[in-house]
Amino acid sequence: KNGVQRDAYVPLELVIDGLFNLDINQDIWENANMVDFKGGEIPLWLANKEVWDGIRVAQEVKSCQEELHQCDVEYSNLCTWFVEEYEAVHNVFKFSNGVSLQYSFLIWKLIIMSTKMMM
């Protein structure tokens, strides 16, 4: 599935309970034997540092892409929020008609609150 070979070496599942005790007999210290691999050949992702580094870099690139996407979403939300706030302030000045701005802000706040309560 997803490009993984059926006969790929899969390490044993680690038991999380007590994992950080660093007991020498824990499964985390398991060393793979040559017989665990097809034809006795260790896969490149395990034996070749360049392949290991490439995997690490690929994971880092993917993480950066995900973070950039999240930044785009946050940017969009900030823009939407700013436009709404700008329009609210703009409308206060637009409809103040010489009435004190403090009173206009109070009226506008009441209008916004009543509109949100209806939603």
C-alpha positions in Angstrom: 0.0 0.0 0.0 1.3 3.5 -0.9 4.4 2.1 -2.5 5.5 -0.2 0.3 6.6 -3.6 -0.8 4.7 -6.6 0.6 7.9 -8.2 1.8 9.3 -5.0 3.4 11.0 -5.3 6.7 8.8 -4.0 9.5 10.3 -3.6 13.0 8.4 -5.0 15.9 5.8 -2.7 17.4 7.2 -0.9 20.5 5.4 -1.2 23.8 5.0 2.4 25.0 4.5 1.5 28.6 7.9 2.0 30.3 9.6 3.0 27.0 11.6 5.8 28.7 13.0 3.6 31.4 15.9 2.7 29.1 16.0 -0.9 30.2 18.6 -2.8 28.1 16.1 -5.6 27.7 13.4 -3.5 26.1 12.4 -4.0 22.4 13.6 -0.5 21.5 17.2 -1.9 21.6 16.3 -4.7 19.1 18.9 -5.1 16.4 17.8 -6.5 13.1 19.5 -9.6 11.9 20.6 -10.2 8.4 18.1 -13.1 8.3 15.3 -10.6 8.8 15.8 -9.2 5.4 15.0 -10.7 2.0 18.1 -12.3 0.6 20.1 -11.2 3.6 20.5 -7.7 2.2 19.9 -4.7 4.5 17.6 -2.2 2.8 19.2 1.1 1.8 16.9 3.2 4.1 18.5 1.3 7.0 22.1 0.9 5.8 22.9 3.9 3.6 23.3 7.3 5.4 22.6 9.2 2.2 19.2 7.5 1.8 18.4 8.1 5.5 19.3 11.8 5.1 17.2 12.0 2.0 14.2 10.5 3.8 14.7 13.0 6.7 14.9 15.9 4.2 11.8 14.8 2.4 10.0 14.7 5.7 11.2 18.1 6.5 10.0 19.5 3.2 6.6 17.9 3.7 6.4 19.5 7.2 7.3 22.9 5.7 4.7 22.6 3.0 2.1 21.8 5.7 3.2 24.7 7.8 3.0 27.1 4.8 -0.5 25.9 4.1 -1.5 26.6 7.7 0.1 30.1 7.4 -2.0 30.7 4.3 -5.1 29.8 6.2 -4.2 32.0 9.1 -3.4 34.9 6.7 -6.8 34.5 5.0 -8.6 34.5 8.4 -6.7 37.6 9.4 -7.6 39.4 6.2 -11.2 38.5 6.6 -11.2 39.7 10.2 -9.5 43.0 9.2 -12.0 43.7 6.4 -14.9 43.2 8.8 -13.4 45.5 11.4 -12.5 48.1 8.9 -16.0 48.1 7.5 -17.4 48.4 11.0 -15.3 51.5 11.8 -15.9 52.9 8.3 -19.6 52.6 8.8 -19.4 54.3 12.1 -17.8 57.3 10.6 -20.0 57.2 7.5 -23.2 57.2 9.4 -22.3 59.4 12.3 -23.8 62.5 10.6 -22.4 64.9 13.1 -23.5 62.9 16.1 -20.7 62.3 18.6 -18.5 59.3 17.6 -18.8 57.8 21.0 -22.6 57.7 20.6 -22.2 56.3 17.1 -19.9 53.5 18.3 -22.4 52.6 21.0 -25.3 52.4 18.5 -23.1 50.4 16.0 -22.1 48.0 18.8 -25.8 47.5 19.7 -26.6 46.8 16.0 -23.8 44.3 15.6 -24.7 42.5 18.9 -28.4 42.3 17.9 -27.4 41.0 14.5 -25.2 38.3 16.0 -27.9 37.3 18.4 -30.3 36.7 15.5 -27.8 34.3 13.8 
